[in-house]
Amino acid sequence: MPAGGGTDARSSYPVQVAAVIGQSLARLMRSPSHARQAEARRRLSRRSLWLTVAVAAVIAGLMFAIDAPVIRLMPPRGTASLWPVKLVSDFGKSAYVLWALLTILLAIALAIPRFNGRSRAVLIRFGTQVQYIFLAVGVSVLAGDVLKGVIGRGRPFVGGEANPFNYSHFAWTEAYASFPSGHAMTAVALAFAVSALWPHMRWIMAGYAVVILLTRLVLLAHHPSDVVGGALVGMLGAMLARHWFAARRLAFAIRADGEIVPRGGATAKDLKRVARGAFAPYETGAAGRH
């Protein structure tokens, strides 16, 4: 979202909304300006490497020893009584999450021209935070979808057996799109992004991610190694997006050691204050008519 929301108040409302969106995109695409971006980049590289190596070892162990026994324990795919599990699992569906975030971004863009001063600044900060969440999930899902098509791992029992080594590379079909799990990517990227912005939410978001991952196993949509692989892609995507924002001084700050931390974003209290201010004129008018 634009740093100061610098739109001409004399312009028409659609022009102001278009200016808000244009300025927001320009800020995302500008050159990195943070003096400590090199330290942050090195820290990101180290963490990404070690995380990838460690999780790759876990995935290999799961494929050889755990995947087949676990999926044999699950109820048959399509079991009618599993509809509550399917309902919960949909909260990790990338299309639903991304469309919800895009709707919030559009609502913020439409609201910014209606506000001035502190309220406008709060909406701009909140918009930048939602942009980060959207891109954290979007980057992860985009990378994961490419991996799905290239790897072509069969979903549980595709081919009739509990065979975790059933592959059809470059298949680009739903039956052979098991690794990595898209729901796991989405849930972990969303959980990481929200926790990065609001650390006090980390345990709630961790619980959300774990529940989504478990539903994918119960529904026989994935092997255990698929959801772990999806979690890795989601975390790496969210970390990369966080670095992009921090290097441009958006939503995050970079400490001297390269650690990226949240930077002066909008809080729930700030948003409540904006909402009260928005409805105050209507409440005042209604009271005056009585």
PARORO-710979 format. One record per atom (N, C-alpha, C): x, y, z. Coordinates in steps of 0.1 Angstrom, whole numbers, plus 5000, padded with zeros to 4 digits. Atoms other than C-alpha are relative to their C-alpha. Layout:
XYZ;...
***
This chain:
500849885000;500050005000;500950135000;499249885001;501250364993;500550055013;499449964988;503550505019;499250115007;500849894994;501550815025;498650024994;501349995006;498550745004;499850134992;500049875006;499451054984;499250014987;500949995011;496451074961;499450145001;500549875000;494951404950;498549995004;501450004995;491751464970;499050064990;500949945009;490351664941;499749914988;500350105010;490451364918;498749925003;501250084998;487451144913;500349885008;499750124991;487050844936;500649884992;499350115007;487950584909;501450034997;498649965003;491050774900;500849995013;499350024988;492050784937;500349865004;499850144997;491550414941;501149944991;499050055010;493550344909;501450055005;498749944996;496350574923;500549925012;499650084988;496350384956;500649864996;499550145004;496750044938;501350024992;498749985008;499450184914;501250035009;499049974991;501450334942;500549885008;499750124992;501250014962;500949904992;499250095008;502549804933;501450064997;498749945003;505350054926;500949985012;499250024988;506550024962;500549865001;499650145000;506649644959;501149974990;499150035011;508649664927;501350095000;498849914999;511149934937;501349925004;498750074997;514849854942;500149995015;499850014985;515849734977;500850125005;499449884994;516950014999;500649995014;499550014986;517749875033;501549975001;498550014999;521349915043;500549865005;499650134994;521349565061;499449894991;500650115008;519749365032;501049894997;499050105002;523049185026;500149905012;500050084988;523149055062;498749915000;501350075000;519448955059;500149894989;499950105010;520148775026;500949885004;499150114996;523048575040;499349915011;500750084990;520948475070;498949924994;501150075007;518048375047;500649884993;499350115007;520448165026;500449895009;499650104991;521847985056;498849925005;501150074995;518547905071;499249924990;500650085011;517047795038;500749884997;499250125003;519847565032;499949895010;500150104989;519847395066;498649945001;501450054999;516047375066;499749904989;500350095011;515947215032;500849875002;499350124998;518646965040;499449915011;500650084989;517046865073;498749944996;501350055004;513546835059;500149904989;499850105011;514846645028;500349875006;499750134993;516246385052;498849945006;501350054994;512946365070;499149944990;500950055011;511046325037;500549874995;499550135005;513346045026;499749895010;500350104990;512845865059;498549965000;501550025001;509045905056;499749914988;500350085012;509045765021;500349865001;499650144999;510945455029;499449925012;500450074988;509545375063;498650035005;501249954993;506345565072;498850014990;501149975009;504245655041;499049894998;500950115003;502845315032;499249955012;500850044988;501945205068;499050105004;501049904995;500245535076;498850004991;501249995009;498045545045;499149885001;500850124998;496945185051;499150015012;500849994988;495545295084;498850104998;501049895003;493345575069;498749934995;501350055006;489645525061;500050014985;500049995015;488845465024;499750144995;500349875006;488845775002;498550004996;501449985003;485345914999;499049955010;500950044989;484045785032;499050115004;501049894999;480745975037;500250075014;499949944986;481346035075;501250095001;498849914999;484546225067;499650144995;500449875005;482546535055;500550115009;499549894992;483546735086;501550034998;498549995003;487246665079;500250074987;499949935013;486746775043;499750155002;500349864998;485147095055;501150075007;498849934994;488047175078;501150014991;498950005010;490547085051;499950114990;500249895010;489047345028;500550135005;499449874995;490347615051;501550014996;498650005005;493747525036;500150004985;500150005015;492647535000;500650134995;499449885004;494847784982;499150104993;500949915007;492147924960;499150085009;500849934990;489948004990;500850115007;499249914993;492748165009;500550124992;499549895008;494148364981;498850104996;501149915003;490748494970;499550085012;500349934988;489948585006;500950125003;499049894998;493148785009;499950114989;500149905011;492648954975;498750085003;501249924997;489149054986;500350105011;499749904989;490549215018;500950114994;499249905006;493149394997;499250104992;500849915008;490549534974;499150095009;500849924991;488349645003;500950115006;499149904995;491349825018;500350114990;499849905010;492149994985;498850094998;501249925002;488550114982;499850095012;500249924988;488550245018;501050115001;498949904997;491850435018;499650144996;500349865004;490650734997;498950075009;501049944992;487750785022;500550055014;499549964987;490050845051;501250094999;498849914999;492651095062;500749985013;499250004987;495351135088;500349875005;499650124993;495950865113;499349874995;500850125005;493150635100;500549964987;499550045013;494450645065;501449935001;498750064998;497950565078;499949855005;500250134995;496650265097;499549904989;500450095011;494850125066;501149974990;498950025009;497950175045;501049895006;499150104993;500049975071;499449874999;500750135000;497449705073;500049944986;500050055014;497249685035;501349944996;498650055003;501049635033;500149865007;499950134993;500749355059;499249894992;500750095007;498049185039;500649964987;499350025012;500049225007;501149895003;499050094997;502849035024;499449865001;500650134998;500548745035;499649944986;500550055014;499048724999;501249954992;498950055008;502448704983;500849885006;499450114993;503848465009;499349874996;500850115005;501048225000;500149984985;500050015015;500948304963;501349944995;498750045005;504748254958;500149855003;499850144996;504647924977;499149914991;500950085008;501647794957;500549994986;499450005014;503147894924;501149904998;498950095001;506347714931;499649865002;500550134998;504547414945;499349934989;500750055012;502347374915;500949954989;499050045010;505347364892;500649865005;499450134995;506947094915;499049884998;501050105001;503746894915;500049944986;500150055014;503646874877;501349934996;498750055004;507346804873;500349865007;499750134992;507646534901;499049894996;501050105004;504346364892;499949885009;500250114990;503946164924;498649965001;501450054999;500845944925;499550025014;500749994987;498346004953;499949865006;500250134993;497745734979;499149904992;500850105007;496445414962;499750024986;500249995015;496545554927;500849884994;499450125005;497345234908;499649885008;500650114992;495645024935;500849955011;499250044989;498544984959;500450115009;499449904991;500045164989;501450014996;498750005006;503045244968;500550155000;499649864999;504845564979;501050044989;499049975010;507245534949;499349994986;500850005012;504545554922;500150144993;499849875007;505645834898;499750004986;500249975015;504745974864;500550144998;499549875001;507046264859;499450084988;500649915010;505646564840;498649964995;501450045003;502146414841;499150125000;500949884999;500446744851;498549955001;501450054998;497346544862;499850005015;500450004986;495446554895;500449875007;499650134994;496146184902;501449995003;498650004997;499846244900;500550145004;499649874995;500046574919;500049995015;500050034985;500646434954;501150085007;498949934994;504046594961;500450134993;500449984986;504146854976;498650035001;501549984997;500746894992;499850154999;500449865002;499147224981;499450065012;500649954987;497047255013;501150025010;498949984990;500247205034;500850134996;499349885004;502047475014;499250135004;500849894997;499147715018;499950035015;500249994985;498547645055;501350055007;498749964993;502247675065;500450144996;499749865005;502847985043;499150105008;501049904994;499748155058;500450015015;499750004986;500748045094;501350085002;498749934999;504348165089;499850154998;500149865003;503348495074;499250085011;500749934989;500748585101;500850005012;499150014988;503148475128;501150104999;498949915002;505948685113;499550155002;500549874998;503748995114;499550025014;500649994987;501948925147;500549885008;499450124993;504248695168;499149945011;500950064990;501548655195;499049904995;500950095006;499548465170;500649864996;499250125005;502248195164;499449875004;500450134996;500747915184;498649974994;501350025006;497247965171;500249964985;499850035014;498547965135;500749864998;499450135001;500747665142;499049895002;501050104999;497747475154;499149994988;500750005013;495847575123;500749914990;499250075010;498647445101;500049855002;499950144997;498947115119;498749934997;501450065003;495147045117;499849984985;500250015015;495147115079;500949894995;499150115005;498146885074;499449865004;500650134996;496446605094;498849964991;501250035008;493246635074;500349944986;499650055013;495146575042;500349855000;499650154998;496346235056;498749925001;501350074997;492846135069;499249984987;500850015012;491246215035;500749924989;499250085010;493946005017;500350084988;499649915011;494846304996;501550004998;498549995001;498546275004;500649905010;499250084991;501246065020;500650105011;499449924990;502946195052;501250094994;498949935006;506046295031;499550124991;500549895009;503846505008;499750125008;500449884992;502546725036;501350065006;498849944995;506046765051;500750084989;499449925011;507346865016;499250134997;500849885002;504447105012;500350115011;499749914989;505247255046;501350074998;498749945003;508847315035;499950104990;500149905011;507847485003;499250135005;500749894995;505347705022;500850095009;499149934991;507947805048;501050084992;499049935008;510547885022;499450124992;500649905008;508148085001;499750125009;500349894991;507048295031;501250075005;498749934996;510648355042;500550084989;499549935011;511548465007;499250134998;500949885001;508548705005;500350105012;499749914989;509448845040;501350074997;498849945003;512948915028;499850114990;500349905011;511649094997;499450135006;500649884994;509449325019;501050075009;499149944991;512149385045;501150084993;498949935007;514749485019;499550134994;500649875005;512249755007;499450085011;500549934989;511449865042;498550005001;501450025000;507949735040;499649905010;500550104990;506249575070;501049945010;499050064992;509549455084;501250095001;498749944998;512849585098;501049895000;498950095000;516249425096;501050045011;499149964990;518449415127;501449994995;498650005004;522249445127;500549864996;499650145003;522649065127;499349944988;500750055011;520349025097;498649945003;501350064996;517348905117;498950104996;501149925005;514049035102;498949995011;501049994989;511449155127;498850094995;501149915004;507949315123;500350155003;499849864999;507949685118;498750085001;501149904998;505249915132;498749984991;501250025008;502249755115;498850035008;501349974994;498549795122;499749895010;500450104990;497249625153;498549995000;501450024999;493749505161;499450135007;500549874994;493349815184;499950114990;500049895011;494250045155;498849984991;501150025009;491749885132;498650025006;501349974993;488949895158;499850155001;500249864999;489650265162;499650064987;500449965013;489450315125;498549974997;501450045003;486150125123;499050085009;500949914992;484650325152;499950144994;500049875007;485650645134;499250004988;500850015012;484050525102;498550005003;501450014998;480750455118;499550115009;500449894991;480750755142;499050104994;500949905006;479150995118;498549954998;501350065002;476250755111;499349995013;500650014987;475750695148;499550135005;500349874996;475751065155;498750054993;501249965008;473251125127;498749935005;501250074996;470950855139;499550055014;500449954986;471050985175;499350144998;500649875002;470151335162;498649994995;501350015006;467051205145;499049955011;500950044989;465651075178;499650115009;
***
